[in-house]
């Protein structure tokens, strides 16, 4: 019997990583994607490069590795960070397609007009093509339809401006403003980007946006330092939503959401591509379980849904904590709305040994979602299975059962004992 055909809608980092992971498991995969309709550049961290490498996206990795010096003016402080990596999205997207072709993924270029679920999935494109698959991966980012139970943060819009200046060393900067914040970058060939993020309802009409943005740039010392005089002229503007969104239900028996189609975080966290890859790297194993072990469907869906929700909360709280730093602007509506969203829970829960417990949770094992005993802590509610290859549950179970730490660890190698003692101390064990 042939393997089930899988359709992936979207060829961004999440869609590409999922498709390549599925090909590694032997599935025939077709990716449907239209080209990005505007130029953009993004700043990414070294861990994004690690994620691309782990996902098998070598061509895309090469396009992302352009280091730039970075300045930050935030909460009245001015600092020079080491660097970030500037990523030209159009070149990056082409490299993702090259990676897909090299992995044996079928790539269909086109815009999706309709998706129907009739004994499988049917995807009709605007040019009339009809594609069929047994499983559907929704990876179209913010363009993907959302579930009724979605969660939305304060309505936010980002205005991306593009122009050409003098060539120079790559550089980037970020600064907080009274009513939002701006990120800017200069590429070596002279392409310049400036993006301001604001409340969605506090903007002029579309025709006035280029002049509005140019006027705002004229008041920025960072803009004057990073760019030449052309930064003061009206430039091409692309407006896009940057509202934080959790899509709601993210997985079913024969479909699944990844990347921004599942959760899109506020760009202030600077982790958009990283969170997309984080959700996608687990997806092939979840899909493999749904198709090959339908008796574990509940476990697989629980694993994917819980991890999407935890990723969202982690990155949303990270953005919130940056907003909280702007205490001097607490009276400004933009900052006030975001300093308590999505909640007031700390980014990391304080360690407390009395809250540590052993529980059964879904885990990834041998290419499938399985169930195993894990250690649940205040900061890791989904549980920790292994610590550098050492299963934690037997150790913690022995201590919770009254055993001494010397007795529980005595047969383990010295290096493991040292590592486990340190981890236990971090959890509040005394």
C-alpha positions in Angstrom: 0.0 0.0 0.0 1.4 3.4 -0.9 2.2 5.9 1.9 -0.5 8.5 2.6 0.1 11.7 0.5 0.5 14.8 2.6 -0.3 18.4 1.5 1.5 21.3 3.2 0.1 24.8 2.6 3.0 27.3 2.9 6.7 27.1 2.2 8.0 29.4 5.0 10.3 28.0 7.7 7.6 26.1 9.5 6.1 24.5 6.3 9.5 23.7 4.9 10.8 22.1 8.1 7.6 20.0 8.5 7.8 18.9 4.8 11.4 17.8 5.0 10.8 16.0 8.3 8.0 14.1 6.7 10.1 13.2 3.7 12.7 11.8 6.1 10.0 9.5 7.5 9.2 8.3 3.9 6.0 10.2 3.1 5.3 11.8 -0.3 4.8 15.5 0.3 3.5 18.3 -1.8 4.0 21.9 -0.7 1.8 24.6 -2.1 3.0 28.2 -1.8 2.8 31.6 -3.5 5.7 34.0 -3.6 6.0 36.7 -1.0 4.6 39.9 -2.4 6.8 42.4 -0.7 10.5 42.8 0.2 11.4 42.4 3.8 14.4 41.8 6.1 14.4 40.2 9.6 16.9 40.0 12.4 17.5 36.6 13.8 19.5 35.1 16.7 22.2 32.4 16.6 19.6 29.8 17.8 17.6 30.4 14.6 20.7 29.3 12.7 20.9 26.2 14.9 17.2 25.5 14.2 17.6 25.8 10.5 20.6 23.5 10.6 18.7 20.9 12.7 15.7 21.1 10.3 17.9 20.3 7.2 17.5 23.7 5.7 21.1 24.2 4.6 20.5 26.6 1.8 18.3 28.8 3.9 20.9 28.7 6.7 23.5 30.1 4.3 21.2 33.0 3.4 20.5 33.8 7.1 24.1 34.0 8.2 24.8 37.7 7.5 26.1 39.2 10.8 25.4 42.9 11.7 26.3 45.1 14.6 23.2 46.1 16.7 22.3 49.0 18.8 19.4 49.2 21.3 17.8 52.3 22.8 15.2 51.1 25.3 13.7 52.5 28.5 16.1 55.4 28.4 19.2 53.2 28.0 21.5 53.0 25.0 23.6 49.8 24.5 25.5 48.1 21.8 24.8 44.4 21.6 27.2 41.9 20.0 25.3 41.3 16.8 22.3 39.8 15.1 21.9 38.1 11.8 20.1 39.9 9.0 17.9 37.8 6.8 16.7 38.9 3.3 13.3 37.2 3.2 12.9 37.0 -0.6 16.4 35.3 -1.0 15.7 33.2 2.1 12.3 32.0 0.7 14.0 31.0 -2.6 16.6 29.1 -0.6 13.8 27.3 1.4 12.4 26.1 -2.0 15.8 24.8 -3.0 16.1 22.9 0.2 12.6 21.4 -0.4 13.5 20.3 -4.0 16.8 18.7 -2.8 14.8 16.7 -0.2 12.5 15.3 -2.8 9.4 17.4 -1.9 7.0 18.3 -4.7 6.6 22.1 -4.9 3.5 23.7 -6.5 3.5 27.4 -6.9 0.1 29.0 -6.6 -2.4 30.8 -4.4 -5.0 28.6 -2.6 -8.6 29.5 -3.4 -10.4 26.8 -1.5 -9.8 24.0 0.9 -12.4 21.2 1.3 -12.5 18.2 3.6 -14.3 15.3 1.8 -12.9 11.9 2.5 -9.5 13.5 2.6 -8.4 17.0 1.7 -9.0 18.8 -1.6 -7.1 22.1 -2.3 -8.1 24.1 -5.3 -5.8 26.8 -6.5 -6.7 30.1 -8.3 -5.4 28.7 -11.6 -7.8 25.7 -11.3 -5.4 23.0 -10.2 -6.9 20.5 -7.8 -4.7 18.7 -5.3 -5.7 15.9 -3.0 -4.1 14.5 0.1 -4.9 12.3 3.1 -3.3 14.7 5.6 -3.2 18.5 5.5 -0.6 20.8 7.2 -1.7 24.4 7.5 1.5 26.6 7.4 0.3 29.7 5.6 1.1 32.0 8.5 -1.2 34.8 9.4 -3.1 34.2 6.1 -4.5 30.9 7.5 -8.1 30.9 8.7 -8.4 31.0 12.5 -10.5 28.9 14.8 -13.5 30.4 16.6 -11.7 30.0 20.0 -8.6 31.9 19.0 -6.9 34.2 21.4 -5.8 37.7 20.3 -3.6 40.2 22.0 -3.9 44.0 21.7 -4.5 45.0 18.0 -1.1 45.9 16.6 0.2 46.9 13.1 3.7 47.2 11.8 4.6 49.6 9.0 7.6 48.3 7.0 9.4 51.0 5.0 12.0 50.2 2.2 14.4 52.5 0.3 17.9 52.5 -1.1 20.8 54.4 0.5 24.6 54.2 0.3 26.2 50.8 0.6 28.0 50.1 3.9 28.6 47.6 6.7 25.4 45.7 7.7 23.9 47.2 10.9 20.6 47.2 12.8 19.0 49.0 15.7 15.9 49.0 17.8 14.4 51.8 19.8 11.3 52.4 22.0 9.0 55.4 21.2 6.3 57.1 23.2 3.6 55.2 21.2 5.4 52.0 20.0 8.8 50.9 18.9 10.9 50.8 15.8 13.4 48.3 14.3 15.8 49.3 11.5 18.5 47.7 9.4 20.9 48.5 6.6 22.2 45.8 4.3 25.7 45.9 2.6 24.2 46.7 -0.8 22.5 49.9 0.5 19.0 48.5 1.0 17.4 50.1 4.0 14.5 49.0 6.2 12.7 50.7 9.0 9.7 49.2 10.7 7.5 50.9 13.3 5.0 49.0 15.4 2.0 50.9 16.8 -1.6 50.5 17.9 -3.7 49.6 14.9 -6.3 52.3 15.5 -3.9 55.2 15.8 -2.8 55.5 12.2 -3.6 57.9 9.3 -5.1 56.7 6.0 -3.1 54.6 3.6 -2.2 57.5 1.3 -0.7 59.4 4.1 1.5 56.6 5.5 4.7 57.3 3.5 4.8 60.9 4.7 3.8 60.0 8.2 6.6 57.4 8.5 9.2 59.8 7.0 8.3 62.5 9.5 8.7 60.0 12.4 12.1 59.0 11.1 13.2 62.6 11.0 13.0 62.8 14.9 15.1 59.7 15.5 18.8 60.0 16.5 19.3 56.3 15.7 17.9 56.8 12.1 20.3 59.7 11.6 23.2 57.6 12.8 22.4 54.5 10.8 21.2 56.0 7.4 21.9 58.8 5.0 19.6 61.7 4.1 17.4 59.5 2.0 15.9 58.2 5.2 14.1 61.5 5.6 12.2 61.0 2.3 8.9 59.2 1.8 9.5 55.5 1.1 7.6 52.4 0.0 5.4 51.3 2.9 3.9 47.8 3.5 1.4 47.5 6.4 0.9 44.2 8.1 -0.8 42.9 11.3 1.6 42.0 14.1 -1.1 41.2 16.7 -0.2 38.2 18.9 -2.5 35.3 18.0 -3.0 31.8 19.3 -5.1 30.1 16.6 -7.2 27.9 19.0 -7.5 24.2 18.0 -4.2 23.4 16.3 -4.5 19.7 15.5 -7.1 17.1 14.4 -7.1 13.5 13.3 -5.9 14.3 9.7 -4.8 18.0 9.9 -2.4 20.1 11.9 -1.2 23.7 12.2 2.4 24.9 12.5 4.3 28.2 12.6 2.3 31.4 12.5 -0.8 29.5 11.4 -0.8 28.0 14.9 0.6 30.9 16.9 2.0 34.3 15.9 3.9 36.2 18.6 4.4 39.9 18.9 7.5 40.8 16.8 9.1 42.5 19.9 10.2 39.1 21.2 12.4 38.8 18.0 11.7 35.0 17.9 9.3 34.6 15.0 11.3 32.2 12.9 12.6 30.4 16.0 9.0 29.7 17.3 7.9 28.7 13.8 10.7 26.1 13.7 10.0 25.0 17.3 6.4 24.1 16.4 7.4 22.5 13.1 10.2 20.2 14.4 7.8 18.2 16.5 5.1 18.1 13.8 6.4 15.2 11.6 6.4 12.9 14.6 2.9 13.9 15.6 1.7 13.4 12.0 3.5 10.0 11.8 1.7 8.9 15.0 -1.7 10.0 13.7 -1.2 8.1 10.5 0.5 5.0 11.7 -0.8 4.6 15.3 -4.4 5.9 15.2 -4.9 4.4 18.7 -2.5 7.0 20.0 -4.3 9.9 18.3 -5.5 11.4 21.6 -1.9 11.4 22.9 -0.5 12.9 19.8 -3.0 15.7 19.6 -2.5 16.4 23.3 1.3 16.6 22.8 1.0 19.1 19.8 -1.7 21.3 21.3 -0.1 21.7 24.7 3.3 22.5 23.2 1.9 25.1 20.9 0.0 26.8 23.8 3.1 26.7 26.0 5.3 28.2 23.2 2.8 30.9 22.7 2.6 31.8 26.4 6.4 31.8 26.8 7.0 34.2 23.9 4.0 36.3 24.8 5.3 36.7 28.3 8.8 37.5 27.0 7.3 40.4 24.9 5.3 41.5 27.9 8.5 41.7 30.1 10.1 44.0 27.5 7.1 46.2 27.6 7.2 46.3 31.4 10.7 47.8 31.1 9.1 50.9 29.7 7.9 52.1 33.2 8.6 55.7 32.2 5.9 55.4 29.5 3.3 53.7 31.7 0.7 56.4 31.0 1.0 55.9 27.2 -1.9 53.7 25.9 0.4 51.5 23.7 2.6 50.5 26.7 -0.2 50.3 29.3 -2.2 47.8 27.2 0.7 45.4 26.8 2.3 45.4 30.3 -0.3 42.9 31.7 -0.9 40.8 28.6 -1.3 37.8 28.2 -1.3 37.5 32.0 0.7 38.5 35.1 2.4 35.1 35.6 6.2 35.3 35.7 8.2 34.2 32.7 9.8 31.6 34.9 8.3 30.1 38.0 10.4 30.0 41.2 11.8 26.5 42.0 10.1 24.7 44.8 10.9 21.1 45.6 7.5 20.5 47.2 5.8 21.1 43.8 8.0 18.5 41.9 6.2 15.3 41.0 6.4 12.4 38.7 3.6 12.0 36.1 2.8 10.3 32.9 2.9 12.6 29.9 3.2 12.3 26.1 6.8 12.2 24.8 8.6 11.7 21.5 10.2 8.2 21.2 11.4 6.4 18.1 9.6 8.6 15.6 6.3 8.4 17.4 4.4 10.1 20.2 4.4 7.7 23.2 3.7 8.0 26.9 6.3 7.9 29.7 7.0 9.0 33.2 8.4 12.5 33.3 9.3 15.0 36.1 6.8 17.9 36.3 8.2 21.1 37.9 6.7 24.6 38.5 8.6 25.9 35.5 8.2 22.8 33.3 4.5 21.9 33.6 4.6 19.6 30.6 7.4 17.6 32.2 11.1 16.8 31.6 11.9 13.2 30.4 15.7 13.2 30.1 18.5 15.4 31.3 21.4 15.0 28.8 20.3 11.4 28.1 19.6 10.5 31.8 15.9 9.6 32.6 14.9 11.8 35.5 11.7 10.1 36.8 13.5 7.1 38.5 15.8 9.6 40.3 13.0 11.8 41.5 10.7 8.9 42.4 13.5 7.5 44.6 13.9 10.8 46.5 10.1 11.3 46.8 9.9 7.8 48.2 12.2 8.8 51.1 15.5 7.6 49.7 18.7 9.6 50.4 20.4 11.3 47.5 23.5 9.2 48.1 21.6 6.0 47.9 19.6 7.0 44.8 22.7 8.1 42.9 25.4 5.8 44.2 25.5 3.4 41.2 25.7 6.2 38.6 28.9 7.5 37.0 30.5 10.4 38.8 29.7 12.8 35.9 26.0 11.9 36.1 26.0 12.3 39.8 27.4 15.8 39.6 24.9 16.8 36.9 21.9 15.4 38.7 22.9 16.9 42.1 23.2 20.3 40.4 19.8 19.9 38.7 18.1 18.8 41.9 19.6 21.8 43.8 18.2 24.1 41.1 14.7 22.6 41.8 15.0 23.4 45.5 16.1 20.0 46.7 18.1 20.2 50.0 
